[in-house]
Each structure stands twice: as structure tokens, then as C-alpha cells.
Amino acid sequence: MFEIIPPNTKFDFIGWQKPALGVSLVLVALSLALLLGVGPKLGIDFAGGSVIHPRFANAKQTDEVRAAVRDAGFSDPDIQEFGKEGKEFLIRVPLSAQGVENVSERISGALRDKFGADQVEILRVESVGPRVGETLRERAILAILFATLMMGIYIWVRFEWRYGVGTGAAILHDVIIVAGCLVAFGYEFDLNIVAALLTVVGFSVNDKVVVSDRIREARQKDRRSPLATIINRSVNETLSRTILTNGTAFLAVLSLYLLGGSVLHGFAFSLVIGSIIGTYSSIYVASTIVLFFDRPATAPRAAVPAARRS
């Protein structure tokens, strides 16, 4: 039978532990700097405002649509072409002093006045107020933190406390890096991104459960070998499974990113980065933390000979 990875591989993954840890620290630091310094670009779901999705009978230029929206009294609209034919656009209007009332009606009317009533069809209208956006933002953050915490507790109960700590830290590592990449590439944070980050959490913990279970089984069978040797052996034993399952998932989300359309780019991009980082952190973050907390039993003290009687 054809095998992608030959059996009984002996790659020294733990040997690259320190360089990998350095890479992780750099990526996390850069991601936190982007999140705290630049800040995420909040979508309408979180920042509040209105989204109008018109479709025109004939292809239009972005500048034409922007001019029509400005005629309606909105000086700085965000116009994004939707699709490749130039007939559909996403018009985003952030919250202003006028609030979100009648925004969609004013923009729809301006588009019909400029291009003709029979030339414009409004496919979708969404409006989110400031309080709703703030509530959604808080709940999204809590959902991601709670999911990460519960996954760590599950691994803690299922295996040992150090596996739980390693898994929780690795998942948090994955989420921070994915969020940093989203900021770096200018993607908006909306409810789709929250769903993608929660999917990354679930994907990440799945691989870590497999690796942790193999390490625990190997440790129970072999009490004499150092834990680093056992981790190396366990990762090599699960390497074929990791490449097949994670590789298949990666190809699926990559296809979704390339062919799914612009509306799914942020969601698919998060999963592409998350599948790569999640696989990496199973080996070099979770396992490294487990190894760090491994404390060999204290060697028994040598018996002191009884003092000779004088």
C-alpha cells in the first residue's frame, strides 16, 4: 500500500524546541502589537452602522456608486465590489451623528434616482445600533475565551493538569496569531470571523487530543525513557494521521478561500492560517509546555551507615 509517510520515522521534533519557541514568541508579540496598536477593523456587526447590498442591471464603476451615496449625504462610505461582474456592491455606512435610521432608504433612493428605478435591486439591508454592536463585541470575546478555557479544562480532566495547561496555552497562541494575521491583512472583524475563530479552537484541540493521548499511552508503557524521547516517538507515530487529516482540511479551506467569493474571504483566511498554526502548536507549544512541567522524581538518598559503636 502507498504511504505518504514511511512507518517508524524518527524526526527529532523536540530538538527544534527552542527555535520553534522563539518563533512562537515573535509571532505572538507581533500579533499583540497589531491588535493593541493598530487595532482590529470592526465590521458593522461590532462597530454599528448599515450595510446595503445593491445589484445593478448593468456593470458600474465603484466611483459611480460612491458618488451616488455621497449625493445622499454620506461623505465617507465604504464601497466594495461584490463579485467580478461589476454589478453587485457592498455599501457600508458607519454610525454617525444621524444614527442608523433611514440610512438604507436614503441610499436606495439615491441609487434609483441616479441609475433608474428599474436598474437597481436591493438584495440585502442590515442595520446595527451602537448598543447592539457593543453587546455583540463583548459576547464574541467572552465566547472565544470561554471556549478556550473549557477545552483546556476538558484536556485537564481527560489526561493530566499539565496537558490541560499546554492545550489551553496552545489554543490561545493559535487564536492570537490568527487574529493578528487578520489585522495585518486588513480583514474586518464580524460575526463570521468569530465563527472562524471558534472553529480554529475546535480544530486545534482535536489534533492536541490525539497527540496527548498517544503521549500518555506511551508514557504508561515506558516509564524509563525520558519524556522528550516519548514525545518525539508519539509525534512520529501520529505524523501520518496528522498530515492526512489536517492536510485534507487545509485543502478544503484553501479551496473555500480561492473559490468561495469575497464574502467568505475573511472566514476562509482564518481557517487557512488556523489549520497551519494549530498543527504547529500541537507539536511545539502544547508538547513543550508538557515537557517543561515534567519533573523527574527526586533520587532516593543513599543510606547512611550506622555509626560504629565505640
Backbone torsions as a table, in degrees:
resi	resn	phi	psi	omega
1	MET	NA	140.5	178.3
2	PHE	-73.0	133.4	179.6
3	GLU	-127.0	134.2	178.6
4	ILE	-68.2	-44.8	179.2
5	ILE	-112.6	123.4	178.0
6	PRO	-61.2	148.5	178.2
7	PRO	-68.5	157.3	175.8
8	ASN	62.5	39.1	174.4
9	THR	-69.4	155.5	-177.1
10	LYS	-135.7	50.1	177.0
11	PHE	-71.1	137.5	-178.5
12	ASP	-90.2	80.1	-179.5
13	PHE	-68.0	-42.0	-178.4
14	ILE	-66.7	-24.0	177.3
15	GLY	-62.9	-24.5	178.0
16	TRP	-98.2	19.3	-174.4
17	GLN	-61.6	-49.1	-176.2
18	LYS	-67.8	-47.4	175.9
19	PRO	-59.3	-40.2	179.7
20	ALA	-64.8	-39.3	177.8
21	LEU	-63.3	-38.5	176.6
22	GLY	-62.9	-41.7	177.8
23	VAL	-62.5	-43.1	179.7
24	SER	-62.0	-44.4	179.9
25	LEU	-62.2	-39.8	179.3
26	VAL	-66.1	-45.4	-178.9
27	LEU	-64.4	-42.0	178.7
28	VAL	-65.4	-42.0	179.9
29	ALA	-63.3	-43.9	178.5
30	LEU	-64.7	-40.2	179.7
31	SER	-64.6	-43.6	178.1
32	LEU	-64.9	-37.0	177.8
33	ALA	-63.4	-39.7	178.3
34	LEU	-69.1	-42.5	-177.9
35	LEU	-67.0	-39.9	-177.2
36	LEU	-89.2	-31.2	-178.3
37	GLY	-86.0	-64.3	179.4
38	VAL	-72.6	-45.2	-179.8
39	GLY	87.4	147.3	178.8
40	PRO	-70.5	148.1	175.7
41	LYS	-85.8	104.3	-173.5
42	LEU	-78.1	134.6	175.7
43	GLY	-80.3	-178.3	-178.9
44	ILE	-60.8	-33.4	-179.1
45	ASP	-56.7	-36.5	-174.7
46	PHE	-104.6	-37.7	-177.2
47	ALA	-84.7	-22.6	-175.8
48	GLY	88.9	155.4	-179.3
49	GLY	134.8	-159.1	-176.8
50	SER	-133.6	147.8	174.7
51	VAL	-126.3	127.6	176.4
52	ILE	-120.8	131.6	-177.4
53	HIS	-116.8	91.8	179.1
54	PRO	-93.0	154.3	172.6
55	ARG	-126.9	130.5	-177.3
56	PHE	-102.5	153.8	178.9
57	ALA	-68.9	-33.8	179.1
58	ASN	-123.8	157.0	-178.6
59	ALA	-63.2	140.5	179.7
60	LYS	-126.4	159.2	174.2
61	GLN	-90.2	150.8	-179.5
62	THR	-59.8	-38.4	-179.2
63	ASP	-64.8	-33.3	177.3
64	GLU	-64.9	-44.9	179.9
65	VAL	-65.9	-41.0	179.9
66	ARG	-63.2	-39.5	179.1
67	ALA	-63.3	-39.5	179.1
68	ALA	-65.7	-39.9	179.3
69	VAL	-67.5	-37.7	177.5
70	ARG	-65.9	-33.3	176.4
71	ASP	-63.4	-24.6	178.7
72	ALA	-80.5	-4.4	176.5
73	GLY	105.9	12.4	-179.4
74	PHE	-112.1	109.7	-169.8
75	SER	-77.7	-27.3	-173.9
76	ASP	-132.6	65.1	178.9
77	PRO	-80.2	154.4	175.3
78	ASP	-101.7	110.7	-176.6
79	ILE	-108.5	124.7	179.9
80	GLN	-129.1	126.8	177.2
81	GLU	-69.1	133.7	-176.5
82	PHE	-112.6	111.6	-174.5
83	GLY	94.0	-172.1	-174.6
84	LYS	-116.6	1.0	-176.6
85	GLU	-95.0	-9.5	-179.6
86	GLY	75.1	18.9	-178.6
87	LYS	-106.3	-17.7	-178.6
88	GLU	-122.6	142.4	-178.1
89	PHE	-139.6	155.2	170.1
90	LEU	-110.6	120.2	179.9
91	ILE	-107.8	116.2	-179.9
92	ARG	-110.3	127.3	178.1
93	VAL	-121.6	113.9	-179.2
94	PRO	-71.8	169.7	178.0
95	LEU	-62.3	142.6	177.2
96	SER	-137.6	-172.4	179.9
97	ALA	-64.8	-21.5	-179.8
98	GLN	-84.4	-5.2	-178.7
99	GLY	73.0	-159.4	-176.3
100	VAL	-109.9	5.0	-177.9
101	GLU	-73.8	136.7	175.4
102	ASN	62.0	11.5	179.3
103	VAL	-65.2	-49.7	-178.2
104	SER	-62.3	-38.7	-179.9
105	GLU	-66.1	-40.6	-179.1
106	ARG	-67.4	-42.1	-179.9
107	ILE	-69.9	-42.7	178.6
108	SER	-60.5	-42.8	178.6
109	GLY	-64.0	-39.4	179.5
110	ALA	-65.5	-39.1	178.7
111	LEU	-65.9	-41.2	179.9
112	ARG	-69.3	-36.6	178.4
113	ASP	-66.2	-36.8	-175.7
114	LYS	-81.3	-40.9	-173.3
115	PHE	-107.5	-9.8	-178.0
116	GLY	105.9	136.4	-176.0
117	ALA	-63.0	-33.1	-178.2
118	ASP	-86.4	1.2	-178.1
119	GLN	-102.8	-5.9	-175.2
120	VAL	-126.8	132.3	174.5
121	GLU	-126.9	124.0	179.7
122	ILE	-87.2	112.7	-176.4
123	LEU	-86.2	-32.7	-173.7
124	ARG	-155.4	140.7	175.3
125	VAL	-135.9	127.9	176.9
126	GLU	-131.1	135.3	177.5
127	SER	-134.4	132.5	-179.6
128	VAL	-130.2	127.1	178.8
129	GLY	-80.3	170.1	-176.3
130	PRO	-64.9	-39.5	-178.3
131	ARG	-69.6	-40.2	178.6
132	VAL	-64.0	-43.6	179.7
133	GLY	-61.6	-41.3	178.4
134	GLU	-65.3	-41.0	178.7
135	THR	-64.3	-43.6	178.4
136	LEU	-62.8	-39.1	180.0
137	ARG	-64.1	-44.8	179.7
138	GLU	-65.1	-42.6	-178.7
139	ARG	-69.0	-32.3	178.0
140	ALA	-65.0	-44.6	178.9
141	ILE	-63.0	-43.9	179.9
142	LEU	-64.5	-37.3	179.8
143	ALA	-63.1	-43.3	-179.5
144	ILE	-67.1	-44.8	179.8
145	LEU	-65.4	-41.4	-179.3
146	PHE	-65.9	-41.4	178.3
147	ALA	-62.1	-42.7	178.8
148	THR	-63.1	-44.0	180.0
149	LEU	-62.9	-44.8	-177.4
150	MET	-67.5	-36.2	176.7
151	MET	-64.5	-41.6	177.4
152	GLY	-63.6	-40.7	178.6
153	ILE	-65.5	-39.5	178.7
154	TYR	-60.5	-46.2	178.8
155	ILE	-64.5	-37.6	178.2
156	TRP	-58.6	-49.0	-178.8
157	VAL	-70.3	-39.2	-175.4
158	ARG	-71.6	-35.1	-177.9
159	PHE	-120.3	-102.9	178.2
160	GLU	-135.7	166.9	-176.7
161	TRP	-62.1	-36.7	-177.6
162	ARG	-69.4	-30.3	174.4
163	TYR	-67.3	-37.1	177.6
164	GLY	-65.3	-43.1	177.8
165	VAL	-62.8	-44.6	179.7
166	GLY	-62.7	-42.4	-179.9
167	THR	-67.1	-44.8	179.1
168	GLY	-61.0	-43.2	178.8
169	ALA	-65.6	-39.5	-179.6
170	ALA	-67.1	-40.2	178.6
171	ILE	-65.2	-43.6	177.5
172	LEU	-62.0	-39.3	174.6
173	HIS	-57.4	-45.0	-178.5
174	ASP	-65.8	-45.6	-177.3
175	VAL	-64.2	-42.0	-179.4
176	ILE	-63.5	-43.7	-178.4
177	ILE	-68.0	-42.2	178.4
178	VAL	-62.2	-44.4	178.5
179	ALA	-62.5	-39.4	177.1
180	GLY	-63.1	-39.9	177.2
181	CYS	-64.3	-37.5	177.9
182	LEU	-63.0	-40.9	177.2
183	VAL	-66.9	-42.8	-177.6
184	ALA	-62.1	-36.0	-177.9
185	PHE	-96.6	7.3	171.2
186	GLY	76.3	23.4	178.8
187	TYR	-80.2	145.4	177.2
188	GLU	-78.6	143.6	174.8
189	PHE	-92.6	112.3	177.1
190	ASP	-135.4	-168.4	-177.8
191	LEU	-66.3	-29.8	175.7
192	ASN	-63.1	-38.5	178.7
193	ILE	-68.0	-38.4	176.7
194	VAL	-61.3	-43.8	177.0
195	ALA	-61.4	-38.4	178.6
196	ALA	-65.7	-41.9	-180.0
197	LEU	-65.8	-38.1	176.1
198	LEU	-66.8	-34.8	175.5
199	THR	-65.8	-38.9	176.6
200	VAL	-61.2	-40.2	177.6
201	VAL	-60.0	-47.4	179.8
202	GLY	-65.6	-41.5	178.1
203	PHE	-63.2	-42.8	-176.8
204	SER	-64.6	-43.3	-176.5
205	VAL	-70.2	-28.5	179.6
206	ASN	-60.8	-46.8	179.9
207	ASP	-67.8	-34.7	-178.2
208	LYS	-71.8	-31.2	175.8
209	VAL	-63.6	-43.6	-179.2
210	VAL	-62.5	-48.3	-178.8
211	VAL	-65.3	-43.7	-179.5
212	SER	-63.2	-39.9	-179.8
213	ASP	-65.0	-40.0	178.8
214	ARG	-67.9	-37.9	178.0
215	ILE	-64.4	-43.1	-179.7
216	ARG	-63.7	-44.2	179.2
217	GLU	-62.5	-42.9	179.9
218	ALA	-66.1	-34.9	-179.5
219	ARG	-69.7	-34.8	178.5
220	GLN	-68.3	-32.8	-179.5
221	LYS	-82.4	-28.6	-175.2
222	ASP	-130.0	98.3	-178.7
223	ARG	-89.8	-12.1	-173.9
224	ARG	-90.8	-33.6	-177.3
225	SER	-70.4	147.7	176.0
226	PRO	-61.7	152.0	-178.9
227	LEU	-62.0	-34.6	178.8
228	ALA	-59.9	-41.1	178.1
229	THR	-65.3	-40.5	-179.7
230	ILE	-66.6	-40.5	178.4
231	ILE	-63.5	-44.8	177.8
232	ASN	-58.1	-46.2	-178.8
233	ARG	-64.2	-42.4	-177.9
234	SER	-66.6	-41.8	178.8
235	VAL	-65.1	-40.0	176.9
236	ASN	-63.9	-37.6	-179.8
237	GLU	-68.4	-30.5	179.5
238	THR	-96.8	4.3	-174.4
239	LEU	-63.7	-43.0	-179.7
240	SER	-63.1	-43.8	178.8
241	ARG	-63.2	-41.0	-179.1
242	THR	-62.9	-44.4	-178.2
243	ILE	-67.4	-40.0	-178.7
244	LEU	-67.8	-50.6	-176.0
245	THR	-73.9	-49.9	-179.0
246	ASN	-69.8	-34.3	177.2
247	GLY	-65.3	-40.0	177.4
248	THR	-64.7	-44.1	177.8
249	ALA	-62.4	-39.1	179.5
250	PHE	-63.5	-43.8	179.2
251	LEU	-63.4	-36.1	-179.9
252	ALA	-66.1	-48.3	-178.4
253	VAL	-72.3	-29.1	175.5
254	LEU	-66.0	-40.5	176.1
255	SER	-63.4	-38.6	177.7
256	LEU	-64.0	-37.1	179.1
257	TYR	-69.5	-41.7	-176.3
258	LEU	-77.6	-34.1	-171.5
259	LEU	-116.2	-6.5	-173.0
260	GLY	-80.2	-8.5	-179.0
261	GLY	93.6	163.2	-174.1
262	SER	-65.9	-28.7	-178.0
263	VAL	-67.0	-22.1	-178.8
264	LEU	-103.9	3.3	-175.3
265	HIS	-60.4	-46.8	-178.7
266	GLY	-62.7	-44.9	179.2
267	PHE	-61.7	-49.7	-177.8
268	ALA	-68.0	-37.6	178.6
269	PHE	-61.1	-41.3	178.5
270	SER	-60.7	-41.1	-178.7
271	LEU	-71.9	-35.2	177.7
272	VAL	-62.1	-50.8	179.0
273	ILE	-65.4	-40.8	-178.3
274	GLY	-64.5	-36.1	179.2
275	SER	-66.9	-35.6	178.8
276	ILE	-72.7	-50.8	-177.4
277	ILE	-66.3	-36.7	-179.7
278	GLY	-64.3	-40.4	177.3
279	THR	-66.2	-43.1	180.0
280	TYR	-62.7	-43.9	-175.5
281	SER	-70.7	-23.6	177.1
282	SER	-62.5	-33.2	-176.9
283	ILE	-91.3	-47.4	-167.1
284	TYR	-104.0	-6.8	176.8
285	VAL	-113.4	-59.7	-179.2
286	ALA	-60.8	-47.8	-178.6
287	SER	-66.4	-35.5	179.3
288	THR	-64.8	-39.8	179.3
289	ILE	-68.9	-39.9	176.1
290	VAL	-60.2	-42.8	179.9
291	LEU	-66.5	-35.4	-179.5
292	PHE	-64.4	-38.4	-178.2
293	PHE	-84.7	0.6	178.1
294	ASP	-76.0	121.7	179.9
295	ARG	-122.4	110.7	179.0
296	PRO	-62.1	148.2	179.4
297	ALA	-60.6	143.0	-179.7
298	THR	-66.6	132.0	-177.2
299	ALA	-65.3	137.9	-178.9
300	PRO	-63.9	140.7	-179.7
301	ARG	-72.9	144.8	179.6
302	ALA	-68.2	140.6	-179.5
303	ALA	-65.2	134.4	179.4
304	VAL	-89.3	124.1	-178.9
305	PRO	-62.7	141.2	179.7
306	ALA	-62.2	142.5	-179.7
307	ALA	-65.7	138.6	179.0
308	ARG	-69.5	141.9	177.3
309	ARG	-76.2	136.0	178.4
310	SER	-78.7	NA	NA
